[in-house]
Amino acid sequence: MSNTTSTKARRKRAHQKAGQRRKKIESKRSTLSSTELFAGFGEPGQPAPKK
């Protein structure tokens, strides 16, 4: 394999991996935890807080 071919393959792979890493980091906090999601509902078994 020529030097140019291996360089192109390495660059392509590096770019793909960079995108995968970016997406992985972004996806970590894309969804709220259940505690955060239901925080406005108050304590379980108690009436909902009035606004």
C-alpha positions, 0 to 999 in steps of 0.5 A: 500500500502506498503512503498516500493511500494509507494516509487517506485511509487514516484521515477518513477513519480519524474523521469518522471516529471524531464524529462518533466521539462528538455524538457520544458526548452529545448524547450523554445529557440529551435526556433528563433524569426521572428525578429532574423530569418529575421534580415539579410534581412534588413528593409521591403520595402528596397532592401536586403543588399549586402554582 
